[in-house]
Amino acid sequence: MNADTTTSAEELRNVMVDKIVEEHQWRGLPLRADVERALRKVPRELFIPGVSVEDAYADTAVITKRENNMNLSSVSAPNVIADMLNQAHGQHILEIGSGGYNAALLREIAGPNGSVTTVDIDEDVTDRARACLDAAGYSDVKVVCADAEFEIESGRRYDLIIVTVGSWDIPTAWVDQLTNDGTLVVPLRTLG
Ligand SMILES: C[S@@+](CC[C@H](N)C(=O)[O-])C[C@H]1O[C@@H](n2cnc3c(N)ncnc32)[C@H](O)[C@@H]1O
Protein backbone atom coordinates (compact mmCIF):
# COMPACT_ATOMS: atom_id res chain seq x y z
CA MET A 1 0.00 0.00 0.00
CA ASN A 2 1.53 3.38 -0.93
CA ALA A 3 1.52 6.54 1.21
CA ASP A 4 -1.40 8.13 -0.70
CA THR A 5 -3.61 5.07 -0.29
CA THR A 6 -2.77 4.88 3.42
CA THR A 7 -3.64 8.53 3.95
CA SER A 8 -6.92 8.32 2.10
CA ALA A 9 -7.95 5.11 3.91
CA GLU A 10 -7.25 6.81 7.23
CA GLU A 11 -9.18 9.91 6.21
CA LEU A 12 -12.17 7.86 5.01
CA ARG A 13 -12.05 5.80 8.20
CA ASN A 14 -12.13 8.93 10.37
CA VAL A 15 -15.05 10.39 8.38
CA MET A 16 -16.98 7.13 8.84
CA VAL A 17 -16.21 7.01 12.58
CA ASP A 18 -17.17 10.69 12.99
CA LYS A 19 -20.62 9.81 11.60
CA ILE A 20 -20.98 6.76 13.88
CA VAL A 21 -19.99 8.86 16.92
CA GLU A 22 -22.44 11.61 15.93
CA GLU A 23 -25.28 9.15 15.39
CA HIS A 24 -24.69 7.50 18.77
CA GLN A 25 -24.62 10.91 20.43
CA TRP A 26 -27.88 11.85 18.73
CA ARG A 27 -29.50 8.60 19.95
CA GLY A 28 -28.39 9.32 23.51
CA LEU A 29 -26.09 6.29 23.54
CA PRO A 30 -22.62 7.86 23.39
CA LEU A 31 -19.94 5.63 21.93
CA ARG A 32 -17.40 4.43 24.49
CA ALA A 33 -13.94 5.94 24.09
CA ASP A 34 -12.25 2.51 23.72
CA VAL A 35 -14.72 1.49 20.99
CA GLU A 36 -14.15 4.76 19.13
CA ARG A 37 -10.36 4.34 19.43
CA ALA A 38 -10.53 0.81 18.02
CA LEU A 39 -12.74 1.91 15.10
CA ARG A 40 -10.28 4.70 14.27
CA LYS A 41 -7.32 2.31 14.39
CA VAL A 42 -8.28 -0.95 12.66
CA PRO A 43 -7.82 -0.77 8.85
CA ARG A 44 -11.11 -2.30 7.63
CA GLU A 45 -9.83 -2.38 4.03
CA LEU A 46 -7.40 -5.15 5.00
CA PHE A 47 -10.36 -7.38 5.97
CA ILE A 48 -12.09 -7.02 2.61
CA PRO A 49 -9.32 -7.27 0.04
CA GLY A 50 -10.54 -6.56 -3.48
CA VAL A 51 -13.05 -3.96 -2.26
CA SER A 52 -12.19 -0.29 -2.93
CA VAL A 53 -11.23 1.85 0.08
CA GLU A 54 -14.30 4.00 -0.61
CA ASP A 55 -16.55 0.94 -0.31
CA ALA A 56 -14.59 -0.33 2.70
CA TYR A 57 -15.62 2.85 4.53
CA ALA A 58 -19.18 3.15 3.16
CA ASP A 59 -20.35 1.64 6.47
CA THR A 60 -22.21 -1.26 4.90
CA ALA A 61 -21.89 -5.03 5.28
CA VAL A 62 -19.74 -6.75 2.66
CA ILE A 63 -20.75 -10.26 1.60
CA THR A 64 -17.68 -12.51 1.64
CA LYS A 65 -19.25 -15.88 0.81
CA ARG A 66 -22.29 -16.58 -1.34
CA GLU A 67 -23.58 -19.91 -2.64
CA ASN A 68 -26.83 -20.78 -4.47
CA ASN A 69 -28.10 -17.20 -4.06
CA MET A 70 -27.60 -17.39 -0.31
CA ASN A 71 -25.31 -15.13 1.66
CA LEU A 72 -23.28 -17.43 3.90
CA SER A 73 -20.86 -14.96 5.41
CA SER A 74 -20.09 -11.27 5.58
CA VAL A 75 -18.03 -8.62 7.26
CA SER A 76 -20.68 -6.73 9.21
CA ALA A 77 -21.38 -2.99 8.87
CA PRO A 78 -19.26 -0.90 11.27
CA ASN A 79 -22.30 0.95 12.73
CA VAL A 80 -23.90 -2.40 13.64
CA ILE A 81 -20.63 -3.63 15.11
CA ALA A 82 -20.26 -0.36 17.06
CA ASP A 83 -23.72 -0.86 18.60
CA MET A 84 -22.79 -4.33 19.81
CA LEU A 85 -19.31 -3.35 21.02
CA ASN A 86 -20.79 -0.47 23.00
CA GLN A 87 -22.65 -3.06 25.11
CA ALA A 88 -19.70 -5.45 25.35
CA HIS A 89 -17.37 -5.49 28.34
CA GLY A 90 -14.64 -8.05 28.83
CA GLN A 91 -10.97 -8.91 28.58
CA HIS A 92 -11.10 -12.55 27.54
CA ILE A 93 -13.43 -12.64 24.61
CA LEU A 94 -15.09 -15.24 22.40
CA GLU A 95 -16.57 -14.00 19.13
CA ILE A 96 -19.03 -16.30 17.36
CA GLY A 97 -18.99 -15.74 13.59
CA SER A 98 -15.68 -14.68 12.06
CA GLY A 99 -15.17 -11.93 9.53
CA GLY A 100 -11.80 -10.90 10.95
CA TYR A 101 -12.64 -7.19 11.26
CA ASN A 102 -14.70 -7.40 14.44
CA ALA A 103 -12.13 -9.75 16.00
CA ALA A 104 -9.44 -7.12 15.36
CA LEU A 105 -11.61 -4.42 16.99
CA LEU A 106 -12.20 -6.74 19.97
CA ARG A 107 -8.45 -7.36 20.21
CA GLU A 108 -7.90 -3.61 20.55
CA ILE A 109 -10.64 -3.34 23.20
CA ALA A 110 -9.40 -6.37 25.18
CA GLY A 111 -6.10 -4.60 25.89
CA PRO A 112 -2.59 -6.05 26.24
CA ASN A 113 -3.55 -8.57 28.95
CA GLY A 114 -6.71 -9.72 27.19
CA SER A 115 -7.35 -12.39 24.59
CA VAL A 116 -9.68 -12.92 21.65
CA THR A 117 -10.85 -16.20 20.15
CA THR A 118 -13.09 -16.13 17.10
CA VAL A 119 -15.01 -19.19 15.93
CA ASP A 120 -16.85 -19.95 12.70
CA ILE A 121 -18.48 -23.13 11.44
CA ASP A 122 -17.17 -22.63 7.89
CA GLU A 123 -13.53 -23.41 7.13
CA ASP A 124 -13.43 -21.03 4.14
CA VAL A 125 -14.46 -18.26 6.54
CA THR A 126 -11.90 -19.15 9.22
CA ASP A 127 -9.10 -19.49 6.60
CA ARG A 128 -10.01 -16.07 5.25
CA ALA A 129 -10.24 -14.51 8.73
CA ARG A 130 -6.85 -16.00 9.69
CA ALA A 131 -5.16 -14.59 6.57
CA CYS A 132 -6.70 -11.11 7.03
CA LEU A 133 -5.92 -10.96 10.75
CA ASP A 134 -2.28 -11.93 10.06
CA ALA A 135 -2.00 -9.35 7.26
CA ALA A 136 -3.35 -6.64 9.57
CA GLY A 137 -1.00 -7.56 12.44
CA TYR A 138 -3.47 -9.41 14.67
CA SER A 139 -1.75 -12.81 14.71
CA ASP A 140 -2.51 -13.25 18.42
CA VAL A 141 -6.25 -13.58 17.73
CA LYS A 142 -7.06 -17.29 17.91
CA VAL A 143 -9.23 -18.53 15.02
CA VAL A 144 -11.13 -21.80 15.48
CA CYS A 145 -13.29 -23.71 12.99
CA ALA A 146 -16.16 -25.31 14.95
CA ASP A 147 -19.90 -25.26 15.52
CA ALA A 148 -20.36 -22.66 18.24
CA GLU A 149 -23.51 -24.32 19.51
CA PHE A 150 -21.06 -26.46 21.48
CA GLU A 151 -18.20 -25.65 23.86
CA ILE A 152 -15.16 -24.41 21.94
CA GLU A 153 -12.21 -25.19 24.25
CA SER A 154 -12.90 -27.62 27.07
CA GLY A 155 -13.14 -25.88 30.45
CA ARG A 156 -12.27 -22.43 29.06
CA ARG A 157 -14.34 -19.48 30.35
CA TYR A 158 -14.70 -16.04 28.75
CA ASP A 159 -15.85 -12.83 30.39
CA LEU A 160 -17.41 -11.70 27.12
CA ILE A 161 -19.10 -13.76 24.43
CA ILE A 162 -20.26 -11.73 21.45
CA VAL A 163 -22.46 -13.47 18.91
CA THR A 164 -22.45 -12.04 15.38
CA VAL A 165 -24.95 -14.43 13.86
CA GLY A 166 -28.72 -13.98 14.27
CA SER A 167 -30.04 -16.38 16.92
CA TRP A 168 -33.43 -17.72 17.90
CA ASP A 169 -32.33 -19.03 21.28
CA ILE A 170 -29.35 -19.19 23.60
CA PRO A 171 -27.57 -22.57 23.57
CA THR A 172 -26.53 -23.72 27.06
CA ALA A 173 -22.90 -23.88 25.86
CA TRP A 174 -22.81 -20.08 25.59
CA VAL A 175 -23.90 -19.60 29.19
CA ASP A 176 -21.65 -22.45 30.39
CA GLN A 177 -18.58 -20.80 28.81
CA LEU A 178 -19.16 -17.47 30.57
CA THR A 179 -17.44 -16.47 33.81
CA ASN A 180 -19.83 -15.81 36.73
CA ASP A 181 -20.04 -12.09 35.98
CA GLY A 182 -19.47 -12.43 32.23
CA THR A 183 -21.46 -10.66 29.50
CA LEU A 184 -23.25 -12.27 26.56
CA VAL A 185 -24.10 -9.98 23.64
CA VAL A 186 -26.40 -11.64 21.14
CA PRO A 187 -28.73 -10.33 18.40
CA LEU A 188 -31.69 -12.39 19.63
CA ARG A 189 -34.82 -12.72 17.51
CA THR A 190 -37.90 -12.84 19.68
CA LEU A 191 -41.41 -13.48 18.38
CA GLY A 192 -39.98 -13.27 14.84
C1 LIG B 1 -22.30 -11.96 9.89
S1 LIG B 1 -21.06 -13.18 9.72
C2 LIG B 1 -19.87 -12.73 10.95
C3 LIG B 1 -19.34 -11.32 10.81
C4 LIG B 1 -18.08 -11.03 11.58
N1 LIG B 1 -18.22 -11.19 13.00
C5 LIG B 1 -17.47 -9.67 11.27
O1 LIG B 1 -16.29 -9.47 11.57
O2 LIG B 1 -18.11 -8.79 10.72
C6 LIG B 1 -21.84 -14.60 10.48
C7 LIG B 1 -20.98 -15.86 10.49
O3 LIG B 1 -21.56 -16.79 11.41
C8 LIG B 1 -21.15 -18.08 11.02
N2 LIG B 1 -21.98 -19.09 11.71
C9 LIG B 1 -23.28 -19.42 11.50
N3 LIG B 1 -23.67 -20.41 12.32
C10 LIG B 1 -22.59 -20.72 13.09
C11 LIG B 1 -22.36 -21.68 14.14
N4 LIG B 1 -23.31 -22.51 14.56
N5 LIG B 1 -21.13 -21.74 14.69
C12 LIG B 1 -20.14 -20.90 14.28
N6 LIG B 1 -20.31 -19.98 13.30
C13 LIG B 1 -21.50 -19.88 12.70
C14 LIG B 1 -21.33 -18.05 9.50
O4 LIG B 1 -20.54 -19.04 8.88
C15 LIG B 1 -20.87 -16.61 9.17
O5 LIG B 1 -19.54 -16.59 8.71
The ligand as a Gaussian input file, in Angstrom:
#p B3LYP/6-31G(d) Opt

LIG

0 1
 C      -22.303000     -11.955000       9.885000
 S      -21.058000     -13.176000       9.724000
 C      -19.873000     -12.725000      10.946000
 C      -19.335000     -11.318000      10.812000
 C      -18.076000     -11.032000      11.579000
 N      -18.223000     -11.187000      13.000000
 C      -17.468000      -9.665000      11.268000
 O      -16.288000      -9.472000      11.572000
 O      -18.109000      -8.789000      10.721000
 C      -21.840000     -14.601000      10.476000
 C      -20.976000     -15.864000      10.492000
 O      -21.560000     -16.786000      11.414000
 C      -21.151000     -18.078000      11.016000
 N      -21.976000     -19.092000      11.710000
 C      -23.285000     -19.415000      11.501000
 N      -23.673000     -20.413000      12.321000
 C      -22.593000     -20.723000      13.089000
 C      -22.357000     -21.681000      14.140000
 N      -23.314000     -22.511000      14.563000
 N      -21.128000     -21.735000      14.693000
 C      -20.141000     -20.896000      14.277000
 N      -20.315000     -19.984000      13.301000
 C      -21.503000     -19.883000      12.702000
 C      -21.326000     -18.049000       9.498000
 O      -20.541000     -19.044000       8.876000
 C      -20.866000     -16.611000       9.167000
 O      -19.543000     -16.592000       8.714000

